[in-house]
Amino acid sequence: MMHATSNQFRANANAGLANPTLQSALAKMKVGFPTKRAEAVAKLPEFDALRDRARDIKNHVLENIDWYLERFEQRVTEAGGHVHWARTPEEARQIVLDICQRLGARSVTKGKSMIAEEIGLNAYLESHAIEPVETDLGEYIIQLRNEAPSHIIAPAVHLTKDAIEADFRRAHTHLDARRDLTEPQTLVAEARGILRQRYFQADVGITGANFLIAETGSSVIVTNEGNGDLTQLLPKAHVVLASLEKIVPTLEDASAILRVLGRSATGQEMSVYTTFSTGPRRPGDLDGPGEYHVVLLDNGRSALLGTEFQEILRCIRCGACMNHCPVYGAVGGHAYGWVYPGPMGAVLTPSLIGVENAKPLPNASTFCGKCESVCPMRIPLPKMMRHYRAREWQRDLTPRGARIGLGIWAWFAKRPPLYHFMASTAMAALGWLGRKHGSFFNLPLAGGWTATREFPAPQGKTFQELWWEKQRAKGRS
Ligand code: SF4
């Protein structure tokens, strides 16, 4: 399994905040993705109704997942393919390696797959003398840099065009040093030229899956580059890496969810390529792989069924929650320290690797609620982060300072008259102390805040005073 540095979130985040390339890339992302999504949603009046439908489809699947997975396996087998069940990343890697070694594979092409990241597939294949070649442009770039993706749909979103030009010049030394790489088009053309040969050399093609369809035994991928199609059509075998919850009952259901996926992810009505694959090449087919394998990974997901975290299994990996998250937008995806960043990562990461290995993540949120409001699958992300905070508290994982602070707060909160007296006295004192400048530039116990911005001095009445005034006014009317 990919090594996690999620417990070093604070240090990772500070590194992100101090990285000018990342900050410049994030500034563009924060405007681009949300604007495109908003435009696409505005053009589809039934978008919210589709979200309800998508949520209901997945809820139904999760209640009956065993039945749908077995039906899927039966259909894959009937179409001439194979389903392999993997409980752990180790089992999944071994299954892929066995297929590659049986076919004598020296090189494999890969479409974008978060499951491949989750199981640490590339390093494992390399350690067995098999070369993995990423064919998604973003994945190809980060493979050159030996980095992990920083976003689930845009793996290289943390980089600028200039940084990518430098990487290409460093990696593609056989090409003319005087070539022009200043435009995105020239960078894409160069990557395409190099990857084209790799497709023909590959013995096995590995892709992820956006959906698995129980009624037909098909896997579905959506891409904007067509790289997934070449990856899976040309080699001797196509291996699909998918987690259990990717299953949907019918083609109709997949189509309904596809309508919210593209709009939520990139603001497109549909991604450029939506590819359905069913079994290996049949007699008479012009192309297609000789073998078709689906590796179904659990890795802790079935343990979430029936718990307060089951709803995260509805996630379709659109990325909207991170595109709108103020924390992700400030620190970038690498700060989260494992495969899945942003709000969905703040829930999925502790679910899969244990909350003790991802303690800061459920706390890396302002709870503004934007993630839930844009999620096409209506996943209550803040609620689940709160559940993880509660678990951390129960298991004594909350940092000592926070425990003491919350303990003191709870002592006062259980004595409302004393609490109100202390709160209004403290607010009045702060208001008086800050009357000259209107803000504090340095405040004990709030150093994290005042280190980078001013703390406004309280003005006027407290919330409680206003609340009671309103209640009294209501009582009189
Ligand atoms: S949690 Fe929702 S918004 Fe975030 S990636 Fe998953 S489906 Fe998209």
Boltz pocket constraint, residues with backbone or C-beta under 6 A from the ligand:
constraints:
  - pocket:
      binder: B
      contacts: [[A, 264], [A, 314], [A, 315], [A, 316], [A, 317], [A, 318], [A, 319], [A, 320], [A, 321], [A, 322], [A, 344], [A, 371], [A, 374], [A, 375], [A, 376], [A, 377], [A, 378], [A, 379]]
      max_distance: 6.0
